[in-house]
């Protein structure tokens, strides 16, 4: 048999299998679509935002995915077009015309990526500056402490209502820069809650300690670590930030929906990284204040050690953070 005949015979089984493969793919697509809620499609698999800041993050992701999809469709289209219309002819074997130094095309594939990157950089920088901006006086401040292998929460609040208690700086909060300590509420003697890997939420049974937040009120998270780098991630907040020993990060959110949500460490921090889970319970402001009093009644007053202290130059180096 001639080489051409053998090529044709080898292609026939593939042509017969092609309808079967397409049919199987169509069945899988429709079967999975039966259980998919198409109302969630605009979020592209991301959870429903539960803070005032989260929709901005979702919008940034949606724009990035739309730009990536448009770029992919263009590239795939050009590839398919060249494959179909510039494939080798069966009758002609001569070398096709070669194009060199086509300045318009070279300018196109040089300028276009620069424009795409510049646009993505602009929107990312704009949203990042908004998300990381800190108010002069947040309604609540919570020091989130990461340690192997769980989480602790220092509620920096004036629980007893006495402005004279907690007037002196707490040595347990020494890892927090002075500029943030000056914004603590007057008389904040504070309460705390610390977890271990075996801690579970009493209502849901989910593993990890539970961080309580008030709905509709701005909360500043001050993130510190006792040992290695962790990452504080509340999934429906659509935002996470590293918890770094010897360096303090902070960001603010305003919860908009009551409920219990999952949180986890998003940085590989050691052998039991997968056990560094926690819960976030958003309640009414009245219930939040009641919870703080319940912690005080249990004897959980004061603070747990916040973590590794910064050197004096590093503690106050970021002058423009506020």
TORKOL-4160 file (C-alpha; in steps of 0.2 Angstrom, whole numbers, padded with zeros to 4 digits, m for minus):
322
<pt num="1" X="0000" Y="0000" Z="0000"/>
<pt num="2" X="0006" Y="0017" Z="m0004"/>
<pt num="3" X="0011" Y="0029" Z="0010"/>
<pt num="4" X="m0004" Y="0040" Z="0005"/>
<pt num="5" X="m0015" Y="0026" Z="0006"/>
<pt num="6" X="m0009" Y="0021" Z="0023"/>
<pt num="7" X="m0011" Y="0039" Z="0029"/>
<pt num="8" X="m0029" Y="0039" Z="0024"/>
<pt num="9" X="m0033" Y="0022" Z="0032"/>
<pt num="10" X="m0025" Y="0028" Z="0048"/>
<pt num="11" X="m0036" Y="0044" Z="0048"/>
<pt num="12" X="m0052" Y="0034" Z="0046"/>
<pt num="13" X="m0054" Y="0027" Z="0064"/>
<pt num="14" X="m0051" Y="0044" Z="0071"/>
<pt num="15" X="m0065" Y="0052" Z="0060"/>
<pt num="16" X="m0077" Y="0038" Z="0065"/>
<pt num="17" X="m0073" Y="0041" Z="0084"/>
<pt num="18" X="m0075" Y="0060" Z="0082"/>
<pt num="19" X="m0094" Y="0060" Z="0083"/>
<pt num="20" X="m0093" Y="0049" Z="0098"/>
<pt num="21" X="m0081" Y="0060" Z="0108"/>
<pt num="22" X="m0092" Y="0075" Z="0104"/>
<pt num="23" X="m0107" Y="0066" Z="0110"/>
<pt num="24" X="m0099" Y="0061" Z="0126"/>
<pt num="25" X="m0093" Y="0079" Z="0129"/>
<pt num="26" X="m0111" Y="0086" Z="0126"/>
<pt num="27" X="m0118" Y="0073" Z="0138"/>
<pt num="28" X="m0106" Y="0078" Z="0152"/>
<pt num="29" X="m0109" Y="0096" Z="0149"/>
<pt num="30" X="m0128" Y="0095" Z="0150"/>
<pt num="31" X="m0127" Y="0083" Z="0165"/>
<pt num="32" X="m0116" Y="0094" Z="0175"/>
<pt num="33" X="m0127" Y="0109" Z="0170"/>
<pt num="34" X="m0143" Y="0102" Z="0178"/>
<pt num="35" X="m0136" Y="0104" Z="0196"/>
<pt num="36" X="m0128" Y="0121" Z="0192"/>
<pt num="37" X="m0136" Y="0137" Z="0198"/>
<pt num="38" X="m0134" Y="0149" Z="0183"/>
<pt num="39" X="m0138" Y="0164" Z="0194"/>
<pt num="40" X="m0120" Y="0161" Z="0201"/>
<pt num="41" X="m0112" Y="0161" Z="0184"/>
<pt num="42" X="m0107" Y="0180" Z="0184"/>
<pt num="43" X="m0097" Y="0176" Z="0200"/>
<pt num="44" X="m0088" Y="0163" Z="0190"/>
<pt num="45" X="m0087" Y="0151" Z="0205"/>
<pt num="46" X="m0082" Y="0164" Z="0218"/>
<pt num="47" X="m0093" Y="0165" Z="0234"/>
<pt num="48" X="m0106" Y="0178" Z="0237"/>
<pt num="49" X="m0098" Y="0194" Z="0245"/>
<pt num="50" X="m0103" Y="0197" Z="0263"/>
<pt num="51" X="m0094" Y="0214" Z="0266"/>
<pt num="52" X="m0095" Y="0231" Z="0258"/>
<pt num="53" X="m0077" Y="0229" Z="0251"/>
<pt num="54" X="m0079" Y="0212" Z="0243"/>
<pt num="55" X="m0089" Y="0218" Z="0228"/>
<pt num="56" X="m0075" Y="0228" Z="0222"/>
<pt num="57" X="m0063" Y="0213" Z="0223"/>
<pt num="58" X="m0076" Y="0203" Z="0213"/>
<pt num="59" X="m0077" Y="0216" Z="0200"/>
<pt num="60" X="m0059" Y="0216" Z="0198"/>
<pt num="61" X="m0058" Y="0197" Z="0196"/>
<pt num="62" X="m0073" Y="0198" Z="0183"/>
<pt num="63" X="m0064" Y="0211" Z="0173"/>
<pt num="64" X="m0048" Y="0201" Z="0173"/>
<pt num="65" X="m0057" Y="0185" Z="0168"/>
<pt num="66" X="m0066" Y="0195" Z="0154"/>
<pt num="67" X="m0050" Y="0202" Z="0147"/>
<pt num="68" X="m0041" Y="0185" Z="0148"/>
<pt num="69" X="m0056" Y="0177" Z="0139"/>
<pt num="70" X="m0056" Y="0190" Z="0125"/>
<pt num="71" X="m0037" Y="0188" Z="0123"/>
<pt num="72" X="m0039" Y="0169" Z="0123"/>
<pt num="73" X="m0053" Y="0169" Z="0110"/>
<pt num="74" X="m0042" Y="0181" Z="0099"/>
<pt num="75" X="m0027" Y="0170" Z="0100"/>
<pt num="76" X="m0037" Y="0154" Z="0098"/>
<pt num="77" X="m0046" Y="0161" Z="0083"/>
<pt num="78" X="m0029" Y="0166" Z="0074"/>
<pt num="79" X="m0022" Y="0149" Z="0078"/>
<pt num="80" X="m0037" Y="0140" Z="0070"/>
<pt num="81" X="m0038" Y="0152" Z="0056"/>
<pt num="82" X="m0019" Y="0149" Z="0051"/>
<pt num="83" X="m0022" Y="0130" Z="0054"/>
<pt num="84" X="m0037" Y="0129" Z="0042"/>
<pt num="85" X="m0032" Y="0142" Z="0029"/>
<pt num="86" X="m0014" Y="0139" Z="0028"/>
<pt num="87" X="m0013" Y="0121" Z="0030"/>
<pt num="88" X="m0002" Y="0111" Z="0018"/>
<pt num="89" X="m0010" Y="0107" Z="0001"/>
<pt num="90" X="m0010" Y="0089" Z="m0004"/>
<pt num="91" X="m0006" Y="0093" Z="m0022"/>
<pt num="92" X="0007" Y="0107" Z="m0020"/>
<pt num="93" X="0023" Y="0105" Z="m0010"/>
<pt num="94" X="0032" Y="0121" Z="m0013"/>
<pt num="95" X="0037" Y="0132" Z="0001"/>
<pt num="96" X="0024" Y="0146" Z="0004"/>
<pt num="97" X="0028" Y="0164" Z="0003"/>
<pt num="98" X="0039" Y="0170" Z="0018"/>
<pt num="99" X="0034" Y="0186" Z="0026"/>
<pt num="100" X="0048" Y="0196" Z="0035"/>
<pt num="101" X="0049" Y="0212" Z="0044"/>
<pt num="102" X="0031" Y="0216" Z="0043"/>
<pt num="103" X="0031" Y="0232" Z="0054"/>
<pt num="104" X="0012" Y="0234" Z="0057"/>
<pt num="105" X="0011" Y="0216" Z="0063"/>
<pt num="106" X="0027" Y="0218" Z="0074"/>
<pt num="107" X="0020" Y="0234" Z="0081"/>
<pt num="108" X="0003" Y="0225" Z="0085"/>
<pt num="109" X="0010" Y="0211" Z="0095"/>
<pt num="110" X="0022" Y="0223" Z="0104"/>
<pt num="111" X="0010" Y="0237" Z="0109"/>
<pt num="112" X="m0006" Y="0226" Z="0112"/>
<pt num="113" X="0002" Y="0217" Z="0127"/>
<pt num="114" X="0008" Y="0233" Z="0134"/>
<pt num="115" X="m0009" Y="0240" Z="0133"/>
<pt num="116" X="m0017" Y="0225" Z="0142"/>
<pt num="117" X="m0004" Y="0225" Z="0156"/>
<pt num="118" X="m0006" Y="0244" Z="0158"/>
<pt num="119" X="m0025" Y="0243" Z="0160"/>
<pt num="120" X="m0024" Y="0228" Z="0172"/>
<pt num="121" X="m0011" Y="0237" Z="0182"/>
<pt num="122" X="m0021" Y="0253" Z="0183"/>
<pt num="123" X="m0037" Y="0244" Z="0190"/>
<pt num="124" X="m0027" Y="0233" Z="0202"/>
<pt num="125" X="m0018" Y="0248" Z="0209"/>
<pt num="126" X="m0034" Y="0258" Z="0210"/>
<pt num="127" X="m0043" Y="0245" Z="0220"/>
<pt num="128" X="m0029" Y="0240" Z="0230"/>
<pt num="129" X="m0027" Y="0257" Z="0237"/>
<pt num="130" X="m0045" Y="0258" Z="0241"/>
<pt num="131" X="m0045" Y="0241" Z="0250"/>
<pt num="132" X="m0030" Y="0244" Z="0260"/>
<pt num="133" X="m0034" Y="0261" Z="0266"/>
<pt num="134" X="m0036" Y="0263" Z="0284"/>
<pt num="135" X="m0048" Y="0275" Z="0293"/>
<pt num="136" X="m0043" Y="0286" Z="0307"/>
<pt num="137" X="m0055" Y="0279" Z="0320"/>
<pt num="138" X="m0062" Y="0262" Z="0316"/>
<pt num="139" X="m0077" Y="0256" Z="0326"/>
<pt num="140" X="m0068" Y="0240" Z="0331"/>
<pt num="141" X="m0050" Y="0234" Z="0332"/>
<pt num="142" X="m0046" Y="0215" Z="0333"/>
<pt num="143" X="m0029" Y="0208" Z="0334"/>
<pt num="144" X="m0028" Y="0192" Z="0324"/>
<pt num="145" X="m0014" Y="0181" Z="0330"/>
<pt num="146" X="m0008" Y="0167" Z="0320"/>
<pt num="147" X="0002" Y="0153" Z="0328"/>
<pt num="148" X="0006" Y="0134" Z="0324"/>
<pt num="149" X="m0007" Y="0127" Z="0323"/>
<pt num="150" X="m0022" Y="0138" Z="0327"/>
<pt num="151" X="m0028" Y="0156" Z="0329"/>
<pt num="152" X="m0031" Y="0169" Z="0343"/>
<pt num="153" X="m0041" Y="0184" Z="0343"/>
<pt num="154" X="m0038" Y="0199" Z="0354"/>
<pt num="155" X="m0054" Y="0210" Z="0355"/>
<pt num="156" X="m0047" Y="0228" Z="0359"/>
<pt num="157" X="m0063" Y="0234" Z="0366"/>
<pt num="158" X="m0068" Y="0244" Z="0381"/>
<pt num="159" X="m0079" Y="0230" Z="0388"/>
<pt num="160" X="m0083" Y="0237" Z="0405"/>
<pt num="161" X="m0087" Y="0255" Z="0399"/>
<pt num="162" X="m0074" Y="0262" Z="0411"/>
<pt num="163" X="m0062" Y="0274" Z="0402"/>
<pt num="164" X="m0049" Y="0273" Z="0416"/>
<pt num="165" X="m0046" Y="0254" Z="0414"/>
<pt num="166" X="m0033" Y="0248" Z="0401"/>
<pt num="167" X="m0025" Y="0265" Z="0400"/>
<pt num="168" X="m0008" Y="0259" Z="0400"/>
<pt num="169" X="m0001" Y="0250" Z="0385"/>
<pt num="170" X="m0002" Y="0231" Z="0386"/>
<pt num="171" X="0014" Y="0222" Z="0384"/>
<pt num="172" X="0005" Y="0208" Z="0376"/>
<pt num="173" X="0002" Y="0219" Z="0361"/>
<pt num="174" X="0020" Y="0225" Z="0359"/>
<pt num="175" X="0020" Y="0218" Z="0341"/>
<pt num="176" X="0008" Y="0231" Z="0336"/>
<pt num="177" X="0015" Y="0248" Z="0330"/>
<pt num="178" X="0013" Y="0263" Z="0340"/>
<pt num="179" X="0003" Y="0273" Z="0327"/>
<pt num="180" X="m0011" Y="0260" Z="0328"/>
<pt num="181" X="m0010" Y="0258" Z="0347"/>
<pt num="182" X="m0014" Y="0276" Z="0348"/>
<pt num="183" X="m0031" Y="0273" Z="0339"/>
<pt num="184" X="m0037" Y="0260" Z="0352"/>
<pt num="185" X="m0053" Y="0264" Z="0361"/>
<pt num="186" X="m0050" Y="0274" Z="0377"/>
<pt num="187" X="m0050" Y="0261" Z="0392"/>
<pt num="188" X="m0049" Y="0246" Z="0381"/>
<pt num="189" X="m0045" Y="0233" Z="0393"/>
<pt num="190" X="m0050" Y="0220" Z="0381"/>
<pt num="191" X="m0055" Y="0201" Z="0380"/>
<pt num="192" X="m0048" Y="0187" Z="0370"/>
<pt num="193" X="m0051" Y="0170" Z="0363"/>
<pt num="194" X="m0038" Y="0157" Z="0358"/>
<pt num="195" X="m0040" Y="0141" Z="0349"/>
<pt num="196" X="m0031" Y="0124" Z="0347"/>
<pt num="197" X="m0033" Y="0112" Z="0332"/>
<pt num="198" X="m0046" Y="0103" Z="0341"/>
<pt num="199" X="m0057" Y="0118" Z="0344"/>
<pt num="200" X="m0074" Y="0117" Z="0336"/>
<pt num="201" X="m0089" Y="0129" Z="0333"/>
<pt num="202" X="m0102" Y="0124" Z="0345"/>
<pt num="203" X="m0117" Y="0128" Z="0333"/>
<pt num="204" X="m0110" Y="0121" Z="0317"/>
<pt num="205" X="m0097" Y="0109" Z="0323"/>
<pt num="206" X="m0084" Y="0116" Z="0310"/>
<pt num="207" X="m0066" Y="0115" Z="0316"/>
<pt num="208" X="m0057" Y="0130" Z="0323"/>
<pt num="209" X="m0060" Y="0144" Z="0335"/>
<pt num="210" X="m0074" Y="0157" Z="0331"/>
<pt num="211" X="m0071" Y="0176" Z="0327"/>
<pt num="212" X="m0086" Y="0186" Z="0331"/>
<pt num="213" X="m0090" Y="0202" Z="0321"/>
<pt num="214" X="m0104" Y="0215" Z="0321"/>
<pt num="215" X="m0114" Y="0218" Z="0306"/>
<pt num="216" X="m0114" Y="0235" Z="0298"/>
<pt num="217" X="m0099" Y="0241" Z="0308"/>
<pt num="218" X="m0081" Y="0244" Z="0302"/>
<pt num="219" X="m0068" Y="0232" Z="0309"/>
<pt num="220" X="m0050" Y="0234" Z="0308"/>
<pt num="221" X="m0039" Y="0217" Z="0308"/>
<pt num="222" X="m0022" Y="0219" Z="0314"/>
<pt num="223" X="m0012" Y="0204" Z="0309"/>
<pt num="224" X="0003" Y="0197" Z="0319"/>
<pt num="225" X="0012" Y="0180" Z="0320"/>
<pt num="226" X="0021" Y="0171" Z="0334"/>
<pt num="227" X="0031" Y="0160" Z="0324"/>
<pt num="228" X="0031" Y="0158" Z="0304"/>
<pt num="229" X="0021" Y="0167" Z="0290"/>
<pt num="230" X="0003" Y="0163" Z="0290"/>
<pt num="231" X="m0011" Y="0170" Z="0279"/>
<pt num="232" X="m0028" Y="0176" Z="0286"/>
<pt num="233" X="m0042" Y="0172" Z="0274"/>
<pt num="234" X="m0060" Y="0173" Z="0276"/>
<pt num="235" X="m0067" Y="0165" Z="0261"/>
<pt num="236" X="m0083" Y="0175" Z="0257"/>
<pt num="237" X="m0073" Y="0191" Z="0261"/>
<pt num="238" X="m0064" Y="0188" Z="0245"/>
<pt num="239" X="m0048" Y="0194" Z="0252"/>
<pt num="240" X="m0033" Y="0188" Z="0262"/>
<pt num="241" X="m0017" Y="0195" Z="0269"/>
<pt num="242" X="m0001" Y="0188" Z="0275"/>
<pt num="243" X="0002" Y="0186" Z="0294"/>
<pt num="244" X="0021" Y="0189" Z="0295"/>
<pt num="245" X="0032" Y="0188" Z="0311"/>
<pt num="246" X="0041" Y="0204" Z="0315"/>
<pt num="247" X="0029" Y="0214" Z="0303"/>
<pt num="248" X="0012" Y="0220" Z="0306"/>
<pt num="249" X="m0002" Y="0220" Z="0292"/>
<pt num="250" X="m0019" Y="0228" Z="0294"/>
<pt num="251" X="m0035" Y="0230" Z="0283"/>
<pt num="252" X="m0053" Y="0234" Z="0287"/>
<pt num="253" X="m0070" Y="0227" Z="0282"/>
<pt num="254" X="m0088" Y="0231" Z="0286"/>
<pt num="255" X="m0099" Y="0215" Z="0286"/>
<pt num="256" X="m0115" Y="0216" Z="0278"/>
<pt num="257" X="m0123" Y="0199" Z="0281"/>
<pt num="258" X="m0126" Y="0189" Z="0297"/>
<pt num="259" X="m0121" Y="0171" Z="0297"/>
<pt num="260" X="m0106" Y="0159" Z="0301"/>
<pt num="261" X="m0092" Y="0158" Z="0287"/>
<pt num="262" X="m0077" Y="0148" Z="0285"/>
<pt num="263" X="m0059" Y="0155" Z="0287"/>
<pt num="264" X="m0042" Y="0146" Z="0284"/>
<pt num="265" X="m0024" Y="0149" Z="0283"/>
<pt num="266" X="m0019" Y="0152" Z="0265"/>
<pt num="267" X="0000" Y="0150" Z="0267"/>
<pt num="268" X="0009" Y="0134" Z="0269"/>
<pt num="269" X="0015" Y="0136" Z="0286"/>
<pt num="270" X="0021" Y="0118" Z="0291"/>
<pt num="271" X="0016" Y="0100" Z="0294"/>
<pt num="272" X="m0001" Y="0104" Z="0301"/>
<pt num="273" X="m0005" Y="0119" Z="0290"/>
<pt num="274" X="m0022" Y="0110" Z="0285"/>
<pt num="275" X="m0028" Y="0111" Z="0303"/>
<pt num="276" X="m0027" Y="0130" Z="0304"/>
<pt num="277" X="m0045" Y="0133" Z="0302"/>
<pt num="278" X="m0057" Y="0146" Z="0310"/>
<pt num="279" X="m0075" Y="0152" Z="0309"/>
<pt num="280" X="m0081" Y="0170" Z="0307"/>
<pt num="281" X="m0098" Y="0173" Z="0315"/>
<pt num="282" X="m0107" Y="0190" Z="0310"/>
<pt num="283" X="m0120" Y="0195" Z="0322"/>
<pt num="284" X="m0130" Y="0211" Z="0327"/>
<pt num="285" X="m0120" Y="0224" Z="0336"/>
<pt num="286" X="m0130" Y="0221" Z="0352"/>
<pt num="287" X="m0126" Y="0202" Z="0351"/>
<pt num="288" X="m0107" Y="0206" Z="0348"/>
<pt num="289" X="m0106" Y="0217" Z="0363"/>
<pt num="290" X="m0115" Y="0203" Z="0373"/>
<pt num="291" X="m0102" Y="0191" Z="0367"/>
<pt num="292" X="m0088" Y="0202" Z="0373"/>
<pt num="293" X="m0096" Y="0202" Z="0390"/>
<pt num="294" X="m0098" Y="0183" Z="0390"/>
<pt num="295" X="m0079" Y="0181" Z="0387"/>
<pt num="296" X="m0076" Y="0193" Z="0401"/>
<pt num="297" X="m0087" Y="0183" Z="0413"/>
<pt num="298" X="m0077" Y="0167" Z="0408"/>
<pt num="299" X="m0061" Y="0176" Z="0414"/>
<pt num="300" X="m0054" Y="0179" Z="0396"/>
<pt num="301" X="m0050" Y="0197" Z="0400"/>
<pt num="302" X="m0034" Y="0205" Z="0394"/>
<pt num="303" X="m0024" Y="0199" Z="0379"/>
<pt num="304" X="m0014" Y="0184" Z="0373"/>
<pt num="305" X="0004" Y="0188" Z="0367"/>
<pt num="306" X="0002" Y="0195" Z="0349"/>
<pt num="307" X="0018" Y="0189" Z="0342"/>
<pt num="308" X="0036" Y="0193" Z="0338"/>
<pt num="309" X="0040" Y="0212" Z="0341"/>
<pt num="310" X="0047" Y="0223" Z="0327"/>
<pt num="311" X="0063" Y="0233" Z="0329"/>
<pt num="312" X="0060" Y="0251" Z="0334"/>
<pt num="313" X="0064" Y="0258" Z="0316"/>
<pt num="314" X="0052" Y="0245" Z="0308"/>
<pt num="315" X="0038" Y="0249" Z="0321"/>
<pt num="316" X="0036" Y="0266" Z="0314"/>
<pt num="317" X="0043" Y="0266" Z="0297"/>
<pt num="318" X="0027" Y="0266" Z="0287"/>
<pt num="319" X="0023" Y="0284" Z="0290"/>
<pt num="320" X="0010" Y="0285" Z="0276"/>
<pt num="321" X="0000" Y="0270" Z="0280"/>
<pt num="322" X="m0014" Y="0280" Z="0288"/>
